[in-house]
Amino acid sequence: MRQNKAYVCLRRYTPSDILSGMRILKFFKSHHTMSFFIYGGAACLLAAALWLAYQYVEPAPPSKVTIASGGPTGAYYGYAREYAAFFAKHGIELEVVESKGSIDNLDLLADPDNPVDAAFVQGGVSTPEQYPDLRSLGSLYYEPLWIFHRSNVSFTMLNDLKGMRVAIGAEGSGTNHVVKKLLAQNGITEDNATLIEKGAGSAVSDMLNDQVDVVFFFSGVGSGVIDSLRDSGGVIRLFSVERSPAYVRSHRYLQHLVLPEGALDIATNLPDRDVNMLAPSANLVVNKDLHPAISYLFLLAAKEIHNDGDIFAMPGTQPNNKSTIFPLTEEAENYYKSGPPLLMRYMPYTWAVNFERLKIMLIPLLTLLFPLFKITPPAYRWQIRRRIFKWYKDLKEFDLKAYDIETAEEALAMREELDELGRAVMDTSVPLSYLDYIYSLKIHIRMIQDRLDEVIKAQLPLERAVGDSVSETKSSAS
């Protein structure tokens, strides 16, 4: 016959040991403890899976990014300030770094010692082979070549500039780089003309002071320098490049644009005729390891700032993935193909970025949650029922042996063991919803006890009578 192990074990120890041991035993036998271990184990498994997945989560985007613009009077600088304002609305600081121009911007981007993450770069100033670690986020707008000249200076083609004072842009600028090639193609060099390396703003001022005859500069329509054309009182005129299609054939990064008569100012009819112009596209260039979330923020900013178009582009056509000077980033390819990421369309940028980063953690979470939700409650129920039904093994042994009981002494001994079993059953910790199993077990124990009581009731008087008879016989004999 198996006895309750807890009660047998306690006989070996002192009362204080027993009290301490019972507390420990009660703790481990508590259904609350079992619930803690089962559900806690499931939670630990989930936590371990999330921790493992977190190792593959992209780092958070930086809180500060740097963009190289150009001189403070150029269109690049103005746009850079607009980008900075857009970034600030989304909690990212965009620092604007002034530079000499596109060539300088590329050098800053390629220099690992300079913390420049992005830059505006004029098309045609470089090739992917020269800067293999740079990528493009797209073309932002047309950047036409403006050729200003004094009204008292007359020429019809670029090869007529011999002997003139020509401002070709500051050293390190995209204007300087491209204009030198265009002039060389027309036979204009330092040997037959005065080439002045100076930025557009100061060059136009010199032109008004009769120190420069012709000024070349690439700029978007929003440049403040272009206003000097209207404000010069007729001193400055805009040159029309009559052989624009021919230049486009030999310089693939250029496009032929037409500035319509009166497009700059209808009231003063500026310009006073249609003007043929050459134009590359301004590119937004970044390092190839720029954080993807920052790439998307640049693209969102470009869409908001350049989407309305200008004199040369219809609304909704810019930015785009045409005329890029470097390969597109993966984010840019996805953007121009499918638009911004789904979450960024419907959520604030910061929320979308965090959800996008953590989506890799949802895979193990969802993979484990479903089976855990299916398995954990049944496992808990099975453990509770097991605590109760394990006593039925002892009860079955008592039941079988009860049929072989013939003496009241044996019945009394078994009844005492059943009482001990009943107390152990009542000490079993189960939730209230499972108490019906406990009381059903108590009823079954009671049924065996009733049978033993019948044996005791029937056999005890007989055994006592036999005992008295034996005692009387012994007394008579003595």
C-alpha positions as CSV (number, residue, x, y, z in Angstrom):
1,M,0.0,0.0,0.0
2,R,1.4,3.4,-1.0
3,Q,1.2,6.0,1.7
4,N,1.3,9.8,1.2
5,K,5.0,10.4,0.8
6,A,4.8,13.9,2.2
7,Y,3.5,12.7,5.6
8,V,5.9,9.8,5.8
9,C,8.9,12.1,4.9
10,L,7.9,14.7,7.6
11,R,8.4,12.2,10.4
12,R,12.2,12.3,10.0
13,Y,12.6,16.0,10.9
14,T,12.1,18.4,13.8
15,P,9.0,20.6,14.1
16,S,10.8,23.6,12.7
17,D,12.2,21.6,9.8
18,I,8.8,20.3,9.2
19,L,7.2,23.7,9.2
20,S,9.8,25.1,6.8
21,G,9.6,22.1,4.6
22,M,5.9,22.2,4.5
23,R,6.0,25.8,3.4
24,I,8.4,24.9,0.6
25,L,6.3,21.9,-0.3
26,K,3.1,24.0,-0.3
27,F,4.7,26.6,-2.5
28,F,5.7,24.0,-5.2
29,K,2.4,22.2,-4.9
30,S,0.4,25.4,-5.3
31,H,-1.6,25.7,-8.5
32,H,-0.5,29.4,-8.7
33,T,3.1,28.2,-8.8
34,M,2.3,25.7,-11.5
35,S,0.5,28.4,-13.4
36,F,3.5,30.7,-13.0
37,F,5.9,28.1,-14.3
38,I,3.7,27.1,-17.3
39,Y,2.8,30.6,-18.5
40,G,6.1,32.0,-17.3
41,G,7.9,29.4,-19.4
42,A,5.8,30.3,-22.4
43,A,6.7,34.0,-21.8
44,C,10.4,33.2,-21.5
45,L,10.2,31.2,-24.7
46,L,8.7,34.2,-26.4
47,A,11.2,36.6,-24.9
48,A,14.1,34.4,-26.1
49,A,12.7,34.3,-29.6
50,L,12.2,38.1,-29.6
51,W,15.8,38.6,-28.3
52,L,17.1,36.4,-31.0
53,A,15.1,38.3,-33.7
54,Y,16.2,41.6,-32.2
55,Q,19.8,40.7,-33.2
56,Y,18.7,41.1,-36.8
57,V,16.8,44.4,-36.3
58,E,18.2,47.4,-38.1
59,P,19.6,50.1,-35.8
60,A,17.5,53.1,-35.3
61,P,18.0,56.0,-37.8
62,P,20.3,58.7,-36.6
63,S,18.8,61.8,-35.0
64,K,21.1,64.1,-37.0
65,V,22.0,64.1,-40.7
66,T,24.2,66.4,-42.8
67,I,23.6,67.6,-46.3
68,A,26.1,69.5,-48.5
69,S,24.4,72.3,-50.4
70,G,26.4,75.0,-52.2
71,G,26.9,78.8,-51.8
72,P,24.3,80.8,-49.8
73,T,23.0,82.5,-52.9
74,G,22.4,79.3,-54.9
75,A,19.3,77.2,-55.4
76,Y,20.9,74.3,-53.6
77,Y,21.2,76.2,-50.4
78,G,17.6,77.4,-50.5
79,Y,16.3,73.9,-51.1
80,A,18.6,72.5,-48.4
81,R,16.9,74.8,-45.9
82,E,13.5,73.5,-47.0
83,Y,14.7,70.0,-46.6
84,A,15.9,70.9,-43.1
85,A,12.5,72.3,-42.1
86,F,10.8,69.1,-43.4
87,F,13.2,66.9,-41.4
88,A,12.6,68.9,-38.3
89,K,8.9,68.2,-38.5
90,H,9.7,64.6,-38.2
91,G,12.2,64.8,-35.4
92,I,15.4,64.6,-37.4
93,E,18.0,67.4,-37.5
94,L,19.3,68.1,-40.9
95,E,22.5,70.2,-40.8
96,V,23.2,72.2,-44.0
97,V,26.8,72.5,-44.9
98,E,27.9,75.2,-47.4
99,S,30.2,74.2,-50.2
100,K,31.7,75.4,-53.4
101,G,29.3,73.3,-55.5
102,S,28.7,69.9,-57.0
103,I,32.3,68.8,-57.3
104,D,33.0,69.8,-53.8
105,N,29.9,68.1,-52.7
106,L,31.0,64.8,-54.2
107,D,34.4,65.1,-52.6
108,L,32.7,65.7,-49.2
109,L,30.4,62.7,-49.7
110,A,33.3,60.4,-50.6
111,D,35.6,61.6,-47.8
112,P,35.2,59.2,-44.8
113,D,36.5,61.9,-42.5
114,N,33.6,64.3,-43.4
115,P,30.2,63.6,-41.8
116,V,28.2,64.4,-44.9
117,D,25.4,62.0,-45.7
118,A,23.7,63.6,-48.7
119,A,24.3,66.4,-51.2
120,F,22.8,68.1,-54.2
121,V,24.8,67.3,-57.3
122,Q,24.5,68.6,-60.8
123,G,24.2,66.1,-63.6
124,G,27.2,65.6,-65.8
125,V,29.9,66.4,-63.3
126,S,30.8,62.8,-62.5
127,T,30.4,59.1,-63.3
128,P,29.7,56.1,-61.1
129,E,33.2,54.8,-61.8
130,Q,34.7,57.8,-60.1
131,Y,32.6,57.4,-57.0
132,P,31.6,53.8,-56.6
133,D,30.3,54.2,-53.1
134,L,27.7,56.9,-54.0
135,R,24.1,56.4,-54.8
136,S,21.3,58.5,-56.1
137,L,17.8,59.1,-54.7
138,G,16.6,60.5,-58.0
139,S,16.4,63.6,-60.2
140,L,14.8,66.6,-58.4
141,Y,14.4,69.3,-61.0
142,Y,15.9,70.7,-64.2
143,E,18.9,72.9,-63.6
144,P,19.2,74.9,-66.8
145,L,22.4,76.7,-67.9
146,W,21.8,80.4,-67.6
147,I,24.0,82.6,-69.8
148,F,23.8,86.2,-68.8
149,H,25.6,88.9,-70.8
150,R,25.8,92.6,-70.9
151,S,23.4,94.1,-73.3
152,N,26.2,96.0,-75.0
153,V,28.0,92.7,-75.7
154,S,26.8,90.9,-78.8
155,F,27.4,87.3,-79.9
156,T,25.3,84.6,-81.5
157,M,27.3,81.4,-80.7
158,L,29.6,80.3,-77.9
159,N,32.6,80.3,-80.2
160,D,32.1,84.1,-80.4
161,L,33.3,84.6,-76.8
162,K,37.0,85.0,-77.8
163,G,38.5,88.0,-76.2
164,M,35.7,88.4,-73.7
165,R,35.7,88.3,-69.9
166,V,33.7,85.1,-69.0
167,A,32.7,84.0,-65.5
168,I,32.6,80.2,-65.6
169,G,31.6,79.4,-61.9
170,A,33.7,78.9,-58.8
171,E,36.4,76.3,-58.7
172,G,34.9,73.0,-57.5
173,S,31.4,73.8,-58.8
174,G,29.4,71.8,-61.3
175,T,29.1,75.0,-63.4
176,N,32.9,75.3,-63.7
177,H,33.3,71.6,-64.6
178,V,30.6,71.5,-67.4
179,V,31.1,75.0,-68.8
180,K,34.8,74.4,-69.4
181,K,33.9,71.4,-71.5
182,L,31.3,73.3,-73.5
183,L,33.7,76.2,-74.1
184,A,36.5,73.9,-75.1
185,Q,34.2,72.2,-77.5
186,N,33.7,75.7,-79.1
187,G,37.5,76.5,-79.1
188,I,37.3,78.9,-76.1
189,T,40.2,78.5,-73.7
190,E,42.3,80.6,-71.3
191,D,44.5,81.4,-74.3
192,N,41.9,83.4,-76.2
193,A,39.5,84.5,-73.4
194,T,39.6,85.6,-69.8
195,L,38.0,82.8,-67.8
196,I,37.1,84.0,-64.4
197,E,36.4,81.3,-61.7
198,K,33.8,83.0,-59.6
199,G,30.3,82.1,-58.3
200,A,27.2,83.4,-59.9
201,G,26.2,86.0,-57.3
202,S,29.5,87.9,-57.2
203,A,30.0,87.4,-61.0
204,V,26.6,89.1,-61.7
205,S,27.6,92.0,-59.4
206,D,30.8,92.4,-61.4
207,M,28.9,92.3,-64.6
208,L,26.7,95.2,-63.4
209,N,29.9,97.0,-62.6
210,D,31.2,96.3,-66.2
211,Q,34.0,94.0,-64.9
212,V,32.5,90.8,-66.6
213,D,31.0,90.4,-70.0
214,V,29.4,87.0,-69.8
215,V,28.3,84.8,-66.8
216,F,27.6,81.1,-66.9
217,F,25.8,79.3,-64.1
218,F,23.5,76.3,-63.6
219,S,20.6,76.9,-61.3
220,G,17.0,76.1,-60.7
221,V,14.3,78.7,-61.4
222,G,14.2,79.5,-57.7
223,S,17.7,81.0,-57.5
224,G,17.9,84.6,-56.3
225,V,20.6,85.3,-58.9
226,I,17.9,85.1,-61.6
227,D,16.1,88.0,-60.1
228,S,19.1,90.2,-61.1
229,L,18.0,89.7,-64.7
230,R,14.7,91.5,-64.0
231,D,16.3,94.1,-61.6
232,S,19.2,95.1,-63.9
233,G,17.2,97.7,-65.8
234,G,18.1,96.1,-69.2
235,V,21.8,96.0,-68.5
236,I,21.7,92.2,-68.4
237,R,20.2,90.0,-71.1
238,L,19.7,86.2,-71.3
239,F,21.5,84.4,-74.1
240,S,19.6,81.7,-76.2
241,V,21.7,78.7,-77.2
242,E,20.6,78.2,-80.8
243,R,22.3,74.9,-81.3
244,S,20.9,73.3,-78.2
245,P,19.9,70.0,-79.9
246,A,23.5,69.5,-81.1
247,Y,24.9,69.9,-77.6
248,V,22.4,67.4,-76.3
249,R,23.6,64.8,-78.8
250,S,27.2,65.2,-77.6
251,H,26.4,65.6,-73.9
252,R,23.9,62.9,-73.0
253,Y,23.3,64.3,-69.5
254,L,21.9,67.5,-71.0
255,Q,18.4,68.2,-72.3
256,H,17.0,70.9,-74.5
257,L,14.5,73.2,-72.8
258,V,12.7,76.2,-74.0
259,L,12.0,79.1,-71.7
260,P,8.8,80.7,-73.1
261,E,8.6,84.4,-73.8
262,G,7.4,86.2,-70.6
263,A,7.8,83.1,-68.4
264,L,9.9,84.9,-65.8
265,D,7.8,88.1,-65.6
266,I,4.7,88.6,-67.8
267,A,4.3,92.2,-66.8
268,T,7.7,93.2,-68.2
269,N,7.7,90.4,-70.8
270,L,10.8,88.8,-69.5
271,P,12.4,87.2,-71.5
272,D,11.2,89.1,-74.6
273,R,11.5,86.0,-76.8
274,D,11.6,82.2,-76.4
275,V,15.0,81.2,-75.1
276,N,16.7,77.8,-75.9
277,M,18.5,76.4,-72.9
278,L,20.6,73.4,-71.9
279,A,19.8,71.6,-68.7
280,P,21.0,68.7,-66.7
281,S,19.0,67.4,-63.7
282,A,19.9,68.2,-60.2
283,N,20.4,64.9,-58.3
284,L,20.1,64.1,-54.7
285,V,23.1,61.9,-54.0
286,V,23.8,59.9,-50.8
287,N,26.3,57.4,-49.4
288,K,25.4,53.8,-50.2
289,D,25.3,53.0,-46.4
290,L,22.8,55.7,-45.5
291,H,20.1,54.4,-43.2
292,P,17.1,53.2,-45.2
293,A,14.7,55.2,-43.1
294,I,16.6,58.4,-43.8
295,S,16.6,57.6,-47.5
296,Y,12.8,57.4,-47.4
297,L,12.6,60.7,-45.4
298,F,14.7,62.4,-48.1
299,L,12.4,61.0,-50.8
300,L,9.3,62.1,-48.9
301,A,10.8,65.6,-48.6
302,A,11.7,65.7,-52.3
303,K,8.1,64.8,-53.1
304,E,6.7,67.6,-51.0
305,I,9.2,70.2,-52.1
306,H,9.5,69.5,-55.8
307,N,6.2,67.9,-56.7
308,D,4.6,71.2,-57.9
309,G,7.0,71.5,-60.7
310,D,8.3,74.7,-62.2
311,I,8.5,76.6,-65.5
312,F,10.1,73.5,-67.1
313,A,8.2,70.6,-65.5
314,M,4.5,69.9,-65.0
315,P,3.2,69.2,-61.4
316,G,3.7,65.6,-60.3
317,T,6.6,64.8,-62.6
318,Q,9.4,65.4,-60.1
319,P,11.3,63.9,-58.4
320,N,11.8,61.0,-60.8
321,N,14.2,58.2,-61.6
322,K,15.4,59.6,-64.9
323,S,18.7,61.2,-65.7
324,T,20.4,60.0,-62.5
325,I,24.2,60.1,-62.4
326,F,24.6,57.2,-60.0
327,P,22.7,54.0,-59.5
328,L,19.5,54.4,-57.4
329,T,19.4,53.1,-53.8
330,E,17.2,50.1,-53.1
331,E,14.8,52.4,-51.3
332,A,14.6,54.8,-54.3
333,E,13.9,51.9,-56.7
334,N,11.1,50.7,-54.5
335,Y,9.8,54.3,-54.0
336,Y,9.6,55.0,-57.8
337,K,8.1,51.6,-58.4
338,S,5.5,51.3,-55.6
339,G,5.5,54.6,-53.7
340,P,6.5,55.0,-50.0
341,P,6.3,52.0,-47.7
342,L,2.8,51.0,-46.7
343,L,3.2,52.1,-43.1
344,M,4.5,55.5,-44.1
345,R,1.4,56.2,-46.1
346,Y,-0.9,55.9,-43.1
347,M,1.2,56.5,-40.0
348,P,3.5,59.3,-38.7
349,Y,7.0,58.8,-39.9
350,T,8.5,58.0,-36.5
351,W,5.8,55.3,-35.8
352,A,6.2,53.8,-39.2
353,V,10.0,53.6,-38.9
354,N,9.8,51.8,-35.5
355,F,7.2,49.4,-36.8
356,E,9.2,48.8,-39.9
357,R,12.3,48.1,-37.8
358,L,10.5,45.7,-35.5
359,K,8.5,43.8,-38.1
360,I,11.2,41.1,-38.2
361,M,10.4,40.5,-34.5
362,L,6.7,39.9,-35.4
363,I,7.7,36.7,-37.4
364,P,8.8,34.6,-34.4
365,L,6.2,36.3,-32.2
366,L,3.3,35.3,-34.4
367,T,4.9,31.9,-35.2
368,L,5.1,31.1,-31.5
369,L,2.0,32.8,-30.2
370,F,-0.5,30.7,-32.0
371,P,0.8,27.3,-30.9
372,L,1.5,28.6,-27.4
373,F,-2.1,29.8,-27.1
374,K,-3.2,26.4,-28.4
375,I,-0.9,24.4,-26.1
376,T,-0.5,26.3,-22.9
377,P,-4.1,26.2,-21.6
378,P,-4.5,22.5,-22.2
379,A,-1.1,21.9,-20.6
380,Y,-2.3,23.8,-17.6
381,R,-5.6,21.9,-17.4
382,W,-3.7,18.6,-17.8
383,Q,-1.4,19.5,-14.9
384,I,-4.3,20.4,-12.6
385,R,-6.3,17.2,-13.5
386,R,-3.1,15.2,-13.0
387,R,-2.8,16.5,-9.5
388,I,-6.3,15.2,-8.7
389,F,-6.4,12.0,-10.7
390,K,-3.1,10.7,-9.4
391,W,-4.9,9.9,-6.1
392,Y,-7.2,7.5,-7.9
393,K,-4.3,5.1,-8.3
394,D,-4.0,4.9,-4.5
395,L,-7.8,4.8,-4.2
396,K,-8.0,1.8,-6.6
397,E,-5.5,-0.1,-4.5
398,F,-7.6,0.6,-1.4
399,D,-10.8,-0.4,-3.2
400,L,-9.4,-3.8,-4.3
401,K,-7.9,-4.5,-0.9
402,A,-11.1,-3.6,0.8
403,Y,-12.8,-6.6,-0.7
404,D,-10.3,-8.9,1.0
405,I,-10.7,-7.3,4.5
406,E,-12.0,-9.9,6.9
407,T,-11.2,-8.5,10.3
408,A,-12.2,-5.2,12.0
409,E,-8.6,-4.6,12.9
410,E,-7.6,-4.6,9.2
411,A,-10.6,-2.4,8.4
412,L,-9.7,0.1,11.1
413,A,-6.1,0.3,9.8
414,M,-7.2,0.9,6.2
415,R,-9.8,3.4,7.3
416,E,-7.0,5.4,9.0
417,E,-5.0,5.3,5.8
418,L,-8.0,6.5,3.9
419,D,-8.4,9.4,6.4
420,E,-4.8,10.3,5.7
421,L,-5.5,10.1,1.9
422,G,-8.5,12.4,2.3
423,R,-6.5,15.0,4.2
424,A,-3.8,14.9,1.5
425,V,-6.5,15.3,-1.2
426,M,-7.9,18.3,0.5
427,D,-4.4,19.8,0.7
428,T,-4.1,19.6,-3.0
429,S,-4.0,23.1,-4.4
430,V,-6.3,23.5,-7.4
431,P,-8.3,26.5,-8.8
432,L,-11.9,26.9,-7.6
433,S,-13.2,25.7,-10.9
434,Y,-11.7,22.3,-10.3
435,L,-13.0,21.7,-6.8
436,D,-15.8,19.5,-8.1
437,Y,-13.1,16.9,-9.0
438,I,-11.7,17.1,-5.4
439,Y,-15.2,16.6,-3.9
440,S,-15.9,13.8,-6.3
441,L,-12.7,12.1,-5.1
442,K,-13.8,12.7,-1.5
443,I,-17.1,11.0,-2.2
444,H,-15.3,8.0,-3.7
445,I,-13.1,7.8,-0.7
446,R,-16.1,8.0,1.5
447,M,-17.8,5.1,-0.4
448,I,-14.8,2.8,0.5
449,Q,-14.8,4.1,4.1
450,D,-18.6,3.2,4.3
451,R,-17.8,-0.3,3.2
452,L,-15.0,-0.6,5.7
453,D,-17.4,0.8,8.4
454,E,-19.8,-2.1,7.6
455,V,-17.0,-4.6,8.0
456,I,-16.1,-3.0,11.3
457,K,-19.7,-2.9,12.5
458,A,-20.2,-6.5,11.6
459,Q,-16.9,-8.0,12.8
460,L,-16.0,-5.9,15.8
461,P,-18.7,-7.4,18.2
462,L,-17.9,-10.9,17.1
463,E,-14.2,-10.3,17.6
464,R,-14.8,-8.8,21.0
465,A,-17.1,-11.7,22.0
466,V,-14.4,-14.2,20.9
467,G,-11.8,-12.2,22.8
468,D,-14.0,-12.3,26.0
469,S,-14.6,-16.0,25.6
470,V,-10.9,-16.7,25.3
471,S,-10.2,-14.5,28.3
472,E,-12.8,-16.4,30.5
473,T,-11.4,-19.7,29.4
474,K,-7.9,-18.7,30.4
475,S,-9.2,-17.4,33.8
476,S,-11.0,-20.7,34.5
477,A,-7.9,-22.7,33.6
478,S,-5.8,-20.7,36.0
